[in-house]
Amino acid sequence: MPRVLRFRLIVVCVCVGLAALGVAARLYRLQVVHHDRFIARATEQHQDVHVLQARRGSLLDRYGRTLAASLESPSLFAHPWKVEDAAEAADILAKTISKPRKDILADLSTNKSFVYLERRLDPEAAREVRELGRDTADRPAPLAFGGNNPFGFQKETKRYYPLGRVAAHVIGFADIEGHGTEGAEKRFNEELQGGSTKFLVRRDARDGKIHQPLSEPARKSSDVRLTLDLSLQHLIERELDSAMRRTGAKAATALILDSKTAQVLAMANRPTIDRSGPSDDWARSDGRANRAVEHMFEPGSTFKIVPMALAIEHDTIDLGERFYCHDGKPYRTSYGRTINDVSKNGMLTPTMVMAKSSNIGMTKINRRLDAATLREGILSFGFARRTGIELTAESPGTLAGLEKWSEFTHDSVSFGQEINVTALQIASAMATIANDGVRVEPRIGLGTQDADGRLTLFEPAPSHRVVSERTARTVRTMLEEVVEKGSGTAARLPGYRVAGKSGTAQKAVAGAGYSDTDFIASFAGFAPASDPRIVVLVVLDTPRGTRLQGGEIAAPVFASILAEALQYLRVPKDAEPPLIAEPHVVVEDTREVVSEPSIRTPGRVPDVRRRTLREAIATLSAHGYRVRVDGSGKVVSQAPAPGTALAPGGVCDLRARDAG
C-alpha cells in the first residue's frame, strides 16, 4: 500500500477514534455524571403528582339551610415547556387575570411541566380568558387552549358564602386551598374537609394522561349543621343595624340562646364583614373580630345577678330585710371610696335593690360574702375562663386573683366593675338562671350530615349545677320585677312574663379611671319567665345622644328581638295552653330531636334557571330551602319545578353548565 494512502487511512482512523471517544465521553457525561439531573428533568416533563381534595362539606343552619358551600370553579394552568413566547403570553394574560405580569412570566419560564397561573377564577374572568383561545373574524386566537396546547382549565372547588355578611363571624372563612382559618370553618375543618387523593399523572409523547392513584382518602367529607336558626339570625342582624342607626353606637352585639341547651340560635356583631367580597377587603376590615366572644368589657349592672344569686345561695341575706341606700346621697366607704346610685333610693329589699339597680344596695349585700366564696362563685358561673363554645379566638375575660383582691375589688365586682367579660359569658350566666341554676356550656355545632341527609348529633355539652333551683327561681322573680317596676320597663311584652336586667357601664380609660362620656349599654333577659325558652342579650358600645342608659336604649332592642323570636318559635303566652310544634327533622340519635317551628308554611319554589349558581343558591337559601348542586356555571334545570309548593327546609336540585 502506498505510504500516502496508508497515512490517510491512519488519519481517518485516528479521527474516527477521536470522534468515538468524544461521543463516549459525552454519553458518559449525560448518562453517568448528569444522570440524576436529566432523569429529574424527564420526570418533571412527563409525570407529576396531583392532589385532589375531596369536595368540602357545606355549613348549614339547624334546619339544613346553606350558610357556606363549595362550588366548582375553573383554574387556569399552563405547560411552560410548550409556550413558545412566554413574554407575549404574560402580556396578554396580565390584562385578564389578577396575577402581575412578572409573576406570570416567572411561572411560564420555569422548568416545571405544569403550573397554575390563577386558581379558582370567577365565572366572568374565566369567560374572558376562554375568549383568548377563540379565533375571531379580525384576529387569530392569541392563546391556545386544551388538548396538546400550552394552556388549559382544570376544575377545582371554591368556597362560596351566599348570604354575604349574615352570620359572618360564626361561619368564619376558608382559604383558597379549602382549609378553615376562622370561626366554624376552622373549628369543624376536619369534618368538613375529608381526606385527599394523590394521583401520579404520566404523560406520553402525544400528551396523553394516565392517572394512577397513589392513596385513597382517609375519610369522607361531611356537611356540618350549626345550631343557628337562619330566620332568627336575619332578625338580630336587622335589629342591630336599626339600633346602630338610632343610637350612633360605635359597635354592637346581639345573641339568642336556647335557655335549656345553651345552643346559640343567633349571634351577630357590628361592625361586620361581607364574606362574599374580595378576601383583601375583609382581611383589612375592622369588623373581622367576633365581638361576642373576643371583645372584653366591664359589664356594669347586668352582672348583679351573679353576686345576688350567690348571696341567696349562701343564705347571707334575708329577702325581707332592707338596706339603706342613702336617699340619693353618695355612700362613702371606710377606705375612702364614693359609691353612687343613679336614682334616689331609701330603704330597699334585695328584690328592689335589683329592680332599682342600686349600686349601694348591691355593695352592702355583696359584703356579706367573703372574698373566696365570691370569687369561686363567679368562676362557677363561667367567668374568667373560656365558655367552651367551639369558636376560635375566644377571650376568657379577667378577674383578680385572691392574692390581689382588695376591698375596692370586692365592692366593684358587685356592680360589674373590676371584672372583664364577654357578651357570651353574660348570656350564659343569664341562661344559667333561666335553666334553674344549671349551667350548660354554650354550643354552636349541632352535628354532621352525610350525603343522604342523615344527621348525627355531636356529644351533648357538659353541664353542672351552679346554684340551687330555689335560688335561681328567686333571682328569676327579681328579674321580673326589674321589667315590671324597675329599670327595664322598656322590655315589657304584652302577654309574656319577661325577666331581665339592664346595664350601663362607664368605659375604663387607661391610667385615667372611667370615662364620663363613653358607656356600654346592655340588656339581658329571657322569656317566658314561667318556663324560659330563649335568652336574649343586646350590647351597644359607645352610643351617642342624650339617652345612654341600658334600660333606655338597649331594652327596646331586646324587646323587639324577643317579641318576634317568641312569635316565630310559637312560644305560647303565659296565659295560654302550650302548643305542640310539628317535627321537621327526624334524628336517628335519640338524644335530641331537631324540630322547626310549625309557623313556617309551604312556599313556592322560585325560578332560578339561567342564573349563576351563586345567585341561585342565595335566592333559594333566602326562601329557606336546602340546595344540591351538579356542575358549574349557570343553572340549566331545577327540581322541583318553579312554582312548586315546597315547605322551608325542602331540597332543591340544580343542574348547571358552563356558558362557554
Phi, psi and omega per residue, in radians:
M1 nan 2.302 3.137
P2 -1.018 2.614 -3.085
R3 -1.097 -0.657 -3.108
V4 -1.116 -0.772 -3.141
L5 -1.122 -0.719 3.132
R6 -1.109 -0.697 3.137
F7 -1.089 -0.761 3.139
R8 -1.116 -0.675 3.121
L9 -1.099 -0.718 3.123
I10 -1.103 -0.745 -3.137
V11 -1.072 -0.757 3.128
V12 -1.092 -0.753 -3.137
C13 -1.116 -0.707 3.121
V14 -1.102 -0.768 -3.135
C15 -1.100 -0.747 3.113
V16 -1.113 -0.703 3.116
G17 -1.112 -0.743 3.118
L18 -1.134 -0.703 3.114
A19 -1.099 -0.754 3.112
A20 -1.100 -0.678 3.119
L21 -1.129 -0.697 3.104
G22 -1.100 -0.739 3.105
V23 -1.105 -0.748 3.132
A24 -1.088 -0.731 3.125
A25 -1.097 -0.718 3.126
R26 -1.136 -0.755 3.106
L27 -1.083 -0.701 3.115
Y28 -1.086 -0.724 -3.133
R29 -1.127 -0.752 -3.115
L30 -1.267 -0.754 -2.994
Q31 -1.601 -0.301 -3.112
V32 -2.021 -1.053 -3.062
V33 -1.113 -0.851 -3.090
H34 -1.855 0.445 -3.090
H35 -0.966 -0.914 -3.071
D36 -1.106 -0.640 -3.112
R37 -1.110 -0.815 -3.090
F38 -1.319 -0.533 3.027
I39 -1.103 -0.746 3.133
A40 -1.109 -0.697 3.130
R41 -1.147 -0.754 3.121
A42 -1.091 -0.699 3.120
T43 -1.107 -0.736 3.131
E44 -1.054 -0.655 -3.066
Q45 -1.408 -0.469 -2.985
H46 -2.025 -0.172 3.071
Q47 -2.635 2.691 -3.107
D48 -2.689 2.795 3.086
V49 -1.880 2.099 3.092
H50 -1.890 2.413 3.077
V51 -1.877 2.094 3.130
L52 -1.837 1.945 3.118
Q53 -1.327 2.514 3.020
A54 -1.126 2.601 3.095
R55 -1.054 2.189 -3.114
R56 -1.137 2.371 3.137
G57 -1.137 2.865 -3.138
S58 -1.568 2.657 2.933
L59 -1.675 2.264 -3.056
L60 -2.188 2.751 3.002
D61 -1.411 -3.088 -2.995
R62 -1.138 -0.332 3.114
Y63 -1.872 0.265 3.029
G64 1.530 0.210 3.112
R65 -1.436 2.444 -2.949
T66 -1.285 2.225 3.026
L67 -1.868 -0.605 3.101
A68 -2.649 2.444 -3.100
A69 -2.568 2.758 3.079
S70 -1.870 2.190 3.135
L71 -2.045 2.673 3.106
E72 -1.166 2.419 -3.121
S73 -2.534 2.377 -3.098
P74 -1.338 2.416 3.033
S75 -1.957 2.329 -3.118
L76 -1.498 2.218 3.112
F77 -2.221 2.970 3.118
A78 -2.527 2.667 2.931
H79 -1.798 1.678 -3.022
P80 -0.944 -0.611 -3.088
W81 -1.216 -0.223 3.113
K82 -1.688 -0.170 -3.087
V83 -1.394 2.108 -3.082
E84 -1.333 -0.754 -3.120
D85 -2.239 1.607 -3.072
A86 -1.100 -0.659 -3.100
A87 -1.134 -0.752 3.138
E88 -1.153 -0.749 3.125
A89 -1.089 -0.682 3.125
A90 -1.126 -0.688 3.104
D91 -1.064 -0.755 -3.099
I92 -1.188 -0.827 -3.060
L93 -1.237 -0.546 -3.105
A94 -1.090 -0.374 3.126
K95 -1.429 -0.183 -3.029
T96 -2.041 -0.739 -3.117
I97 -1.751 2.945 -3.010
S98 -1.429 -0.285 -3.091
K99 -1.232 2.404 3.122
P100 -1.110 2.672 -3.094
R101 -0.994 -0.749 -3.084
K102 -1.112 -0.584 3.110
D103 -1.286 -0.649 3.075
I104 -1.100 -0.793 -3.124
L105 -1.085 -0.692 3.121
A106 -1.100 -0.710 3.125
D107 -1.143 -0.692 -3.093
L108 -1.352 -0.214 -3.132
S109 -1.732 0.027 -3.102
T110 -1.355 2.866 3.090
N111 -1.471 -0.054 -3.110
K112 -1.177 2.652 3.125
S113 -1.463 -0.281 -3.037
F114 -2.623 2.257 3.070
V115 -2.447 2.553 2.978
Y116 -1.502 2.308 3.066
L117 -1.676 -0.580 3.077
E118 -2.725 2.179 -3.104
R119 -1.600 2.418 2.962
R120 0.907 1.166 3.136
L121 -1.207 2.569 2.968
D122 -1.188 2.674 -3.091
P123 -0.927 -0.715 -3.106
E124 -1.169 -0.739 3.113
A125 -1.136 -0.702 3.122
A126 -1.108 -0.682 3.124
R127 -1.110 -0.732 -3.138
E128 -1.133 -0.674 3.128
V129 -1.180 -0.707 3.129
R130 -1.068 -0.605 3.136
E131 -1.076 -0.470 3.130
L132 -1.194 -0.294 -3.141
G133 -1.714 0.146 -3.118
R134 -1.962 2.396 3.029
D135 -1.282 2.522 3.038
T136 -2.164 3.063 -3.091
A137 -1.123 -0.531 -3.054
D138 -1.841 -0.036 3.120
R139 -2.802 2.630 3.000
P140 -1.350 2.870 -3.136
A141 -1.093 2.213 3.133
P142 -1.139 -0.564 -3.108
L143 -2.228 2.748 -3.135
A144 -1.968 2.200 -3.077
F145 -2.047 2.594 2.973
G146 1.385 2.895 3.098
G147 1.026 -2.238 3.138
N148 -1.571 0.234 -3.072
N149 -1.454 2.888 -3.028
P150 -1.187 -0.464 -3.004
F151 -2.114 2.721 3.118
G152 -2.930 3.095 3.124
F153 -2.102 2.482 3.051
Q154 -2.217 2.326 -3.112
K155 -1.378 2.264 3.015
E156 -2.255 -3.102 3.091
T157 -1.919 2.540 3.135
K158 -2.203 2.382 -3.126
R159 -1.301 2.363 -3.071
Y160 -2.287 2.365 -3.125
Y161 -2.040 1.612 -2.973
P162 -1.167 -0.343 -3.058
L163 -1.739 0.164 3.067
G164 1.089 -2.012 -3.044
R165 -1.557 -0.098 -3.128
V166 -1.126 2.187 3.131
A167 1.002 0.480 -3.046
A168 -1.014 -0.707 -3.074
H169 -1.264 -0.530 3.103
V170 -1.325 -0.800 -3.090
I171 -1.120 -0.806 -3.111
G172 1.470 -2.565 -3.031
F173 -2.702 2.607 3.022
A174 -2.083 2.450 -3.085
D175 -1.368 -3.074 -3.044
I176 -1.111 -0.447 3.105
E177 -1.483 -0.033 3.110
G178 1.507 0.315 3.116
H179 -1.745 2.294 3.141
G180 -1.150 2.341 -3.129
T181 -2.061 -0.294 -3.137
E182 -2.579 2.790 2.980
G183 0.986 -2.592 -3.118
A184 -1.120 -0.519 3.085
E185 -1.015 -0.674 -3.133
K186 -1.394 -0.800 -3.057
R187 -1.111 -0.660 -3.104
F188 -1.850 0.472 -3.081
N189 -1.028 -0.711 -3.097
E190 -1.105 -0.753 -3.136
E191 -1.207 -0.672 -3.084
L192 -1.321 -0.675 -2.956
Q193 -1.332 -0.724 -3.034
G194 1.212 -2.949 -3.120
G195 -1.676 3.052 3.113
S196 -2.076 2.714 3.103
T197 -1.988 2.263 3.091
K198 -1.693 2.340 3.101
F199 -2.127 2.381 2.937
L200 -1.587 2.036 -3.100
V201 -1.783 2.029 3.115
R202 -1.849 2.467 3.130
R203 -2.084 2.353 3.065
D204 -1.631 -3.040 -3.076
A205 -1.099 -0.432 3.131
R206 -1.682 0.240 -3.141
D207 1.145 0.397 2.984
G208 -1.235 2.598 -3.038
K209 -2.058 2.375 3.045
I210 -2.105 2.119 -3.131
H211 -1.732 2.090 3.128
Q212 -2.029 1.970 -3.125
P213 -1.129 2.315 3.099
L214 -1.735 -0.437 3.134
S215 -2.699 2.631 3.074
E216 -1.701 2.607 3.131
P217 -1.059 2.384 -3.101
A218 -1.236 -0.479 -3.109
R219 -2.715 2.710 3.106
K220 -1.536 2.611 3.078
S221 -1.356 2.700 3.113
S222 -2.287 2.724 2.914
D223 -1.349 2.664 3.087
V224 -2.135 2.192 3.041
R225 -1.603 2.270 3.039
L226 -1.616 2.915 3.130
T227 -1.360 -0.160 -3.120
L228 -1.046 2.524 2.957
D229 -1.916 1.980 -3.013
L230 -1.018 -0.588 3.122
S231 -1.138 -0.770 3.090
L232 -1.197 -0.576 3.113
Q233 -1.112 -0.801 3.081
H234 -1.024 -0.669 -3.123
L235 -1.058 -0.902 -3.058
I236 -1.277 -0.493 3.076
E237 -1.129 -0.764 3.133
R238 -1.108 -0.787 -3.100
E239 -1.196 -0.599 3.089
L240 -1.144 -0.746 3.119
D241 -1.047 -0.759 3.126
S242 -1.111 -0.754 3.140
A243 -1.119 -0.676 3.119
M244 -1.091 -0.718 3.131
R245 -1.165 -0.722 -3.076
R246 -1.250 -0.682 -2.983
T247 -1.750 -0.244 -3.094
G248 1.186 0.374 -3.113
A249 -1.106 2.599 3.115
K250 -1.288 -0.580 -3.103
A251 -2.721 2.900 -3.119
A252 -2.778 2.724 3.096
T253 -2.478 2.513 3.024
A254 -2.447 2.530 -3.118
L255 -2.420 2.548 2.911
I256 -2.227 2.166 3.108
L257 -2.043 2.559 2.933
D258 -1.246 2.212 -3.021
S259 -1.079 -0.581 -3.024
K260 -1.662 -0.638 -3.091
T261 -1.731 -0.211 -3.073
A262 1.070 0.328 3.031
Q263 -1.236 2.400 3.133
V264 -1.392 1.960 3.139
L265 -1.513 -0.439 3.088
A266 -2.810 2.520 3.124
M267 -2.640 2.158 -3.113
A268 -2.512 2.663 3.124
N269 -2.388 2.689 2.925
R270 -2.321 2.334 0.066
P271 -1.246 2.857 -3.131
T272 -2.376 -2.995 -3.128
I273 -2.362 2.804 3.075
D274 -1.832 1.865 -3.088
R275 -1.190 -0.293 -3.129
S276 -1.463 -0.139 3.139
G277 -1.471 -3.135 3.123
P278 -1.040 2.472 -3.077
S279 -1.074 -0.543 3.136
D280 -1.115 -0.574 -3.125
D281 -1.148 -0.866 -3.099
W282 -1.326 -0.442 3.134
A283 -1.134 -0.533 -3.138
R284 -1.623 -0.114 -2.995
S285 -1.282 2.494 3.051
D286 -1.402 0.012 3.127
G287 -1.696 0.210 -3.116
R288 -1.223 -0.593 -3.032
A289 -1.199 2.376 3.026
N290 -1.464 1.590 -3.028
R291 -1.037 -0.481 -3.106
A292 -1.068 -0.501 -3.123
V293 -2.139 -0.229 -3.075
E294 -1.818 -0.579 -3.035
H295 -1.489 2.161 3.101
M296 -1.736 2.513 3.122
F297 -2.707 2.788 3.011
E298 -1.397 2.174 -2.933
P299 -1.395 -0.371 -3.057
G300 1.270 -2.521 -2.915
S301 -1.246 -0.287 3.065
T302 -1.081 -0.383 -3.123
F303 -1.353 -0.212 -3.054
K304 -1.081 -0.353 3.119
I305 -1.101 -0.481 -3.071
V306 -1.290 -1.014 3.116
P307 -1.098 -0.526 3.100
M308 -1.151 -0.783 3.130
A309 -1.095 -0.688 -3.130
L310 -1.200 -0.650 3.104
A311 -1.129 -0.718 3.112
I312 -1.185 -0.742 -3.103
E313 -1.069 -0.670 -3.080
H314 -1.682 0.205 3.059
D315 0.947 0.703 3.113
T316 -1.619 -0.141 3.085
I317 -2.337 2.782 3.026
D318 -1.951 2.329 -3.055
L319 -1.133 -0.286 -3.141
G320 -1.622 -0.223 -3.110
E321 -1.321 2.824 -3.088
R322 -2.110 2.556 -3.136
F323 -2.066 2.285 -3.129
Y324 -1.343 2.153 -3.074
C325 -1.934 0.346 2.864
H326 1.229 0.316 2.959
D327 0.861 0.736 3.092
G328 1.491 -0.061 3.121
K329 -1.598 2.692 3.122
P330 -1.098 2.534 3.053
Y331 -1.783 2.034 -3.094
R332 -1.730 2.154 -3.090
T333 -1.446 2.934 -3.132
S334 -1.151 -0.381 -3.134
Y335 -1.743 0.259 2.973
G336 1.603 0.159 -3.137
R337 -1.602 2.620 3.082
T338 -1.918 2.227 3.109
I339 -2.049 2.338 -3.072
N340 -2.140 2.711 2.941
D341 -1.841 2.619 3.115
V342 -1.236 -0.672 -3.129
S343 -1.962 2.918 3.131
K344 -1.433 2.000 -3.115
N345 -2.211 2.390 3.110
G346 -1.732 -2.015 3.099
M347 -1.518 2.161 -3.083
L348 -2.244 2.415 2.975
T349 -1.288 2.879 3.081
P350 -0.947 -0.677 3.124
T351 -1.087 -0.736 -3.135
M352 -1.334 -0.460 3.008
V353 -1.043 -0.728 3.103
M354 -1.223 -0.800 -3.088
A355 -1.089 -0.733 -3.127
K356 -1.512 -0.084 3.140
S357 0.964 0.875 -3.104
S358 -1.394 2.063 3.072
N359 -1.188 -0.671 -3.124
I360 -1.150 -0.812 3.133
G361 -1.075 -0.737 -3.141
M362 -1.161 -0.616 3.106
T363 -1.063 -0.781 -3.106
K364 -1.212 -0.635 3.080
I365 -1.166 -0.739 -3.076
N366 -1.160 -0.508 -3.131
R367 -1.199 -0.230 3.075
R368 -1.269 -0.293 3.130
L369 -1.690 2.408 3.049
D370 -1.343 2.841 -3.027
A371 -1.037 -0.773 -3.081
A372 -1.129 -0.759 3.138
T373 -1.133 -0.745 -3.133
L374 -1.110 -0.858 -3.089
R375 -1.132 -0.737 3.136
E376 -1.114 -0.657 3.105
G377 -1.146 -0.691 3.097
I378 -1.084 -0.767 3.108
L379 -1.085 -0.677 -3.124
S380 -1.116 -0.522 3.075
F381 -1.293 -0.147 3.073
G382 1.796 0.209 3.122
F383 -1.579 2.796 -3.131
A384 1.051 0.454 3.043
R385 -2.788 2.752 -3.132
R386 -1.185 2.542 -3.051
T387 -1.247 -0.421 -3.063
G388 1.779 -0.033 3.135
I389 -1.153 2.626 -3.057
E390 -1.483 0.967 3.077
L391 -2.217 2.485 -3.081
T392 -1.371 2.793 3.037
A393 1.142 0.417 3.126
E394 -1.214 2.378 3.094
S395 -1.556 2.458 -3.140
P396 -1.434 -0.276 -2.986
G397 1.461 3.074 -3.123
T398 -2.397 2.575 3.065
L399 -2.726 2.346 -3.095
A400 -1.074 2.508 3.024
G401 -1.319 2.883 -3.103
L402 -1.050 -0.532 -3.125
E403 -1.182 -0.360 3.128
K404 -1.926 0.107 -3.091
W405 -1.275 2.386 -3.138
S406 -2.348 3.031 3.053
E407 -1.045 -0.682 3.122
F408 -1.044 -0.806 3.118
T409 -1.082 -0.797 -3.082
H410 -1.022 -0.814 -3.136
D411 -1.213 -0.725 -3.066
S412 -1.095 -0.728 -3.096
V413 -1.056 -0.511 -3.079
S414 -1.085 -0.471 3.095
F415 -2.131 0.518 2.921
G416 1.410 0.472 2.979
Q417 -2.004 2.896 -3.113
E418 1.121 0.332 3.029
I419 -2.525 2.360 3.090
N420 -1.916 2.331 -3.063
V421 -2.315 2.978 2.950
T422 -1.875 2.844 3.120
A423 -1.044 -0.690 -3.127
L424 -1.138 -0.618 3.110
Q425 -1.111 -0.724 3.108
I426 -1.133 -0.779 3.119
A427 -1.088 -0.672 3.127
S428 -1.137 -0.705 3.109
A429 -1.122 -0.703 3.109
M430 -1.148 -0.643 3.096
A431 -1.146 -0.572 3.101
T432 -1.103 -0.747 3.084
I433 -1.142 -0.733 -3.137
A434 -1.149 -0.499 -3.079
N435 -1.675 0.575 3.068
D436 1.020 0.603 3.011
G437 1.596 0.027 3.136
V438 -1.750 2.159 3.108
R439 -1.609 2.222 3.056
V440 -1.973 2.310 3.124
E441 -1.065 2.309 3.109
P442 -1.071 2.581 -3.134
R443 -2.367 2.554 3.076
I444 -2.057 -0.290 3.139
G445 -1.748 2.272 3.140
L446 -1.679 -0.826 -3.126
G447 3.005 -3.130 3.102
T448 -1.816 2.620 -3.122
Q449 -2.203 2.251 -3.126
D450 -1.525 -3.083 -3.054
A451 -1.109 -0.378 3.135
D452 -1.629 0.089 3.107
G453 1.484 0.119 3.139
R454 -1.351 2.312 -3.097
L455 -1.785 2.232 3.038
T456 -1.996 2.021 -3.067
L457 -1.241 2.564 2.982
F458 -1.216 2.887 3.113
E459 -1.029 2.520 3.112
P460 -1.038 2.578 3.133
A461 -1.204 2.493 3.080
P462 -1.090 2.636 3.130
S463 -2.510 2.763 3.044
H464 -2.730 2.710 3.129
R465 -1.441 2.281 -3.136
V466 -1.744 -0.849 3.080
V467 -2.365 2.911 -3.110
S468 -1.234 2.833 3.075
E469 -1.057 -0.675 3.122
R470 -1.050 -0.790 3.138
T471 -1.096 -0.829 -3.094
A472 -1.054 -0.721 -3.110
R473 -1.253 -0.514 3.055
T474 -1.158 -0.802 3.109
V475 -1.125 -0.657 3.108
R476 -1.018 -0.749 3.107
T477 -1.103 -0.710 3.091
M478 -1.047 -0.716 -3.108
L479 -1.226 -0.474 3.007
E480 -1.145 -0.668 3.108
E481 -1.123 -0.605 3.086
V482 -0.999 -0.761 -3.091
V483 -1.348 -0.631 -3.078
E484 -1.390 -0.683 -2.995
K485 -2.286 -0.100 -2.989
G486 -1.954 -2.409 -3.014
S487 -1.400 -0.035 -3.060
G488 -2.025 0.493 -3.073
T489 -1.108 -0.411 3.124
A490 -1.235 -0.120 3.135
A491 -1.687 0.066 -3.141
R492 -1.110 2.570 3.050
L493 -2.308 2.268 3.126
P494 -1.039 2.245 3.071
G495 1.536 -0.193 -3.133
Y496 -2.071 2.484 2.967
R497 -1.551 1.993 -3.063
V498 -1.878 2.359 3.061
A499 -2.009 2.375 -3.127
G500 -2.971 3.016 -3.138
K501 -2.533 2.329 3.094
S502 -1.580 2.820 3.079
G503 -2.588 2.378 3.056
T504 -2.359 1.821 -3.043
A505 -1.943 2.220 2.986
Q506 -1.146 2.415 3.123
K507 -1.406 2.360 3.134
A508 -1.226 2.473 3.082
V509 -2.005 2.149 -3.072
A510 -0.950 2.096 3.080
G511 1.295 0.076 -3.070
A512 -2.393 0.408 3.100
G513 1.318 -2.218 -3.061
Y514 -2.135 2.555 -3.129
S515 -1.282 2.571 3.059
D516 -1.646 -0.088 -3.068
T517 -2.140 -0.406 -3.073
D518 -1.855 2.187 -3.070
F519 -2.308 2.814 2.908
I520 -2.002 2.026 -3.128
A521 -1.785 2.320 -3.080
S522 -2.540 2.829 3.002
F523 -2.620 2.281 3.125
A524 -2.274 2.485 3.130
G525 -3.066 -2.998 -3.100
F526 -2.678 2.903 3.112
A527 -2.824 2.793 -0.232
P528 -1.209 2.516 -3.100
A529 -1.096 -0.462 -3.139
S530 -1.217 -0.546 3.118
D531 -2.719 1.430 -2.974
P532 -0.977 2.353 3.120
R533 -1.902 -0.795 -3.136
I534 -2.380 2.658 3.015
V535 -1.916 2.366 3.121
V536 -2.185 2.401 3.074
L537 -2.290 2.388 3.041
V538 -2.252 2.258 3.110
V539 -2.218 2.198 3.099
L540 -2.017 2.076 -3.057
D541 -1.706 2.075 3.083
T542 1.004 1.021 3.040
P543 -1.209 2.842 3.132
R544 -2.198 2.638 3.141
G545 2.243 -2.975 -3.106
T546 -1.520 -0.381 3.118
R547 -1.889 2.059 -3.064
L548 -2.188 -0.069 -3.087
Q549 -1.284 2.514 3.122
G550 -1.037 -0.659 3.131
G551 -1.196 -0.348 -3.114
E552 -1.619 -0.677 -3.014
I553 -2.005 -0.470 3.118
A554 -1.555 -0.616 -3.124
A555 -1.052 -0.730 3.102
P556 -1.096 -0.618 3.088
V557 -1.152 -0.777 3.061
F558 -0.946 -0.819 -3.090
A559 -1.128 -0.699 3.133
S560 -1.108 -0.776 3.126
I561 -1.133 -0.837 -3.077
L562 -1.081 -0.776 -3.096
A563 -1.050 -0.833 -3.100
E564 -1.249 -0.619 3.140
A565 -1.160 -0.742 3.132
L566 -1.131 -0.673 3.105
Q567 -1.144 -0.787 -3.137
Y568 -1.073 -0.700 -3.113
L569 -1.421 -0.009 -3.132
R570 0.998 0.737 3.086
V571 -1.421 2.126 -3.083
P572 -1.191 2.606 3.056
K573 -1.197 2.786 -3.012
D574 -1.039 -0.474 -3.092
A575 -1.568 -0.076 -3.054
E576 -1.842 2.650 3.074
P577 -1.194 2.705 -3.107
P578 -1.191 2.571 3.038
L579 -1.812 2.685 3.128
I580 -1.889 2.113 3.122
A581 -1.407 2.480 3.106
E582 -1.297 2.414 3.138
P583 -1.174 2.481 3.095
H584 -1.865 -0.718 -3.123
V585 -2.156 2.137 3.097
V586 -1.597 2.184 -3.065
V587 -1.879 2.297 -3.119
E588 -1.165 -0.642 3.102
D589 -1.225 2.043 -3.000
T590 -1.378 0.065 3.131
R591 -1.184 -0.469 -3.100
E592 -2.801 2.548 3.035
V593 -2.007 2.181 3.140
V594 -1.564 2.083 -3.090
S595 -2.168 2.415 3.069
E596 -1.670 2.391 -3.122
P597 -0.971 2.420 -3.060
S598 -1.331 0.045 3.056
I599 -1.128 -0.351 -3.118
R600 -1.365 2.101 -3.103
T601 -1.887 2.732 -3.127
P602 -1.022 2.440 3.039
G603 -1.987 -2.953 -3.141
R604 -1.888 2.318 -3.120
V605 -1.182 2.166 3.138
P606 -1.272 2.755 3.107
D607 -1.476 2.016 -3.127
V608 -2.033 0.205 3.115
R609 -1.140 2.548 -3.124
R610 1.244 0.087 3.020
R611 -1.630 2.799 3.034
T612 -1.219 2.767 3.133
L613 -1.021 -0.661 3.137
R614 -1.049 -0.855 -3.133
E615 -1.115 -0.689 -3.106
A616 -1.144 -0.805 -3.128
I617 -1.118 -0.735 -3.141
A618 -1.079 -0.745 -3.128
T619 -1.134 -0.828 -3.112
L620 -1.184 -0.674 3.099
S621 -1.100 -0.670 3.123
A622 -1.115 -0.471 3.083
H623 -1.517 -0.008 3.086
G624 1.565 0.246 -3.081
Y625 -1.715 2.604 2.994
R626 -1.484 2.662 -3.032
V627 -2.241 2.342 2.968
R628 -2.056 2.366 -2.992
V629 -2.098 2.434 3.003
D630 -2.257 2.027 3.130
G631 1.689 -2.957 -3.129
S632 -2.559 2.890 -3.137
G633 1.752 -2.260 -3.127
K634 -1.789 2.608 -3.104
V635 -1.249 2.216 3.110
V636 -1.862 -0.381 3.079
S637 -2.735 2.725 3.141
Q638 -2.505 2.620 3.072
A639 -2.482 2.299 -0.008
P640 -1.107 2.838 -3.110
A641 -1.161 2.694 3.078
P642 -0.937 2.407 3.133
G643 1.583 -0.138 3.129
T644 -1.219 2.423 3.069
A645 -1.248 2.202 -3.113
L646 -2.600 2.216 -3.133
A647 -1.234 2.571 3.059
P648 -0.933 2.435 -3.054
G649 1.710 -0.214 3.095
G650 -1.213 2.823 -3.050
V651 -1.748 2.319 3.025
C652 -1.987 2.186 3.104
D653 -1.679 2.252 3.140
L654 -2.066 2.373 2.972
R655 -1.950 2.281 -3.069
A656 -2.209 2.729 3.131
R657 -2.524 2.457 3.094
D658 -1.116 2.415 -3.118
A659 -1.137 -0.573 -3.124
G660 -1.433 nan nan
